[in-house]
């Protein structure tokens, strides 16, 4: 069953039912699906490998497979654009395992109901105990039932960026020799 952090609206949950088997058959996991409205509709699908991360060519592979299934199922009556992407560095936290994986990193969490007089919490993730997400806030460590969460995402910090780059290098997905060398003009400009 898909939780509300992965798919909030009824149409998102319907989309998740259709696309999750396709994504899993390709060896990936659904992180989040949203049908974004406005003048033009966009079906935003975030996916990653079970161990985390995804490359652009893998997103293209998922997009091609999803397009074929969505053309047959045709769940969206309006014209829309399919967008398949990674969750990004300041990613949404949509599954209980995300709160374990990113323990020690800063996050923003919003709850459905008031908890101790507030709905918004910002602090360091402290892991998971059973079905509770632990977060270190100014008052100390608090536990929030996963089912209480309305939204959660990592906060973009220098530490998070460094760790993501380190992980990509360790996994061999970044080869620094493929980057162009940056040259700067150290001389002075004359008028």
N, C-alpha and C positions, 0 to 999 in steps of 0.2 A: 504494500500500500504506500502511496506517495504522501508525504507529509506536506503541510501548508507552506513550509519554507521553500520547498522545491517547486511547488505549484500552488499558488494562492487562490486564484479564481477558479470557478467551475470549468471554464474553457481551458485553463491551464492544466487542470487535473485530467481533463479528457485528452488533451494533447500528450500528457505524460503517459497515459495508458497506451496510446498508439505508438509513441516513439521509444519508450524505454526498452522494449524487447529488441528493437533494431539496434539501438546503441549498445546494449549488453552483448548482442551477438557479434558485434565488431570488436568487443573487448574493452569497451569504455563504460563509464558511469555517468548518469545524468546528475548534474549538480543543480541546475535550475532551468525552468521553462516559464516564459512570460509572453503573452500576446499583448504587445504594446499598441495602444490606440493612437488616435490623432488623425491628421489628414491622411496619412498612409499607415497601414498596419505592418508591423514587423513581428515575426515570431522569433523571439530570442531564445536560443538553446545553448546552455553552457554545459560542456562535457569535459571529462578528463580521464586519464588512465586510472585504474584502481590504486596504483601507488602514487598518483598525483602527476600533474603536468600533461601537456598535449602539444603537439607541433602543428603548424599551419597546414601541412599536407594531410595530417590526420583529421583535422577539422573539415577539410575539403572532402575527404572520403566519407565522413559522417554526413555531411550536407547532401552529397549525392544520393546516399542510401535513404536518408529521410525524405528527400524530394520525391523519390519514387513511391514511397509508402503514402505520403501525404497526398500525392496526385490521385492515388487509388481511393483512399479513405475519404478525402475531400471534407475534412471537418470544419473548415473555415469558409464561410460563404463569401466574404469580401476578398478582394485582391490583397495579397500580402507579400512581404519579402521574408525569406528564411535567412536567419543569421545564426551561424554556428560558430562558437568561440570558446576559448579557455575561460575559466573563471577570473583570470587576472591576478595580479599580486594582492590588491586590496579586495579580495574575493568575498562573496557572500558565504556565510557558514550555514549550510542547509541540512547537514546530516550530523547525527550525534558524534560520529567518528571525526568530523572536522574539528570539533572542540578539543579532542585528544591530540590530533595531529598538530594543531597550532598552539598547544599549551606553551605558555611563556611569551606569547605575542599579544599586543594590545588589540582590543576589539571593542566594538560598540554593539550593544544588545538592546533590543526593544521588546517589551512584553505586551501581551494582549490586555492585561488588567494591571491595576496599580499594585505594586509590591512595596510594602513599607513606604507608601505615599508617593511612589514614582514609577514610571514606565521605562525610563532610559537609564542604562548602566554603561559606564566606560571604565575599562581597566584591563589588567593582564589576565588572560585565560589561565585557569589553574587546573584544567583537565575535566574529568567526568567522574561522577560517583553514581553508579546505577543509571537512572534516567535524568539525573541532575547535572546541569552545566555549572561548573564552578568558575567564579570570576573574582579576582582580587580588586576590590574598590577601596576608596579612602577609609571606609568604616571597617574593613577587614574582608575576609573571604565569605562570599555568599553563594548559596546554591539556588539555581533557578530550574524548575522542572522544564525539560525540553519542550513539552506540549504547551507551556506558557508563552513561548517565544513567538513574536510576530515578525521580527527581522533581526539579523545578526550579520556583521561583516568585520573583516580585519581592518585595522587602521593602518594606512600607508606610513611606515616609518623607515628610517635609514637601516635599522637592524633587520627589518623584514626584507627589504630590497637586497641587502648583502646576503642574507640566508638563501633567498630564492636563486640568486646568481651562483652561490656556492653549490647549491644542489644541482643546478643545471650543468655546471662545469663537471661536477663529480659524476653525473649521469652521462657525460659525453655529448650532451645536446648543444653545448656551446663550444665552438672551436675558434679560439681567438685569432688563429692565423688566417681565418677567412675574412676578418674585418679589414677595411682599408685603413692605412696609416693616416693619422690626422697630422697635417703639417700647418704650422702657424707662421705668420710673417713676423719675424723678430726685428726686422729693419724698420726704420722710420719712414713715414710717408713725406714726400716733398710736395709743396704747393705748386 
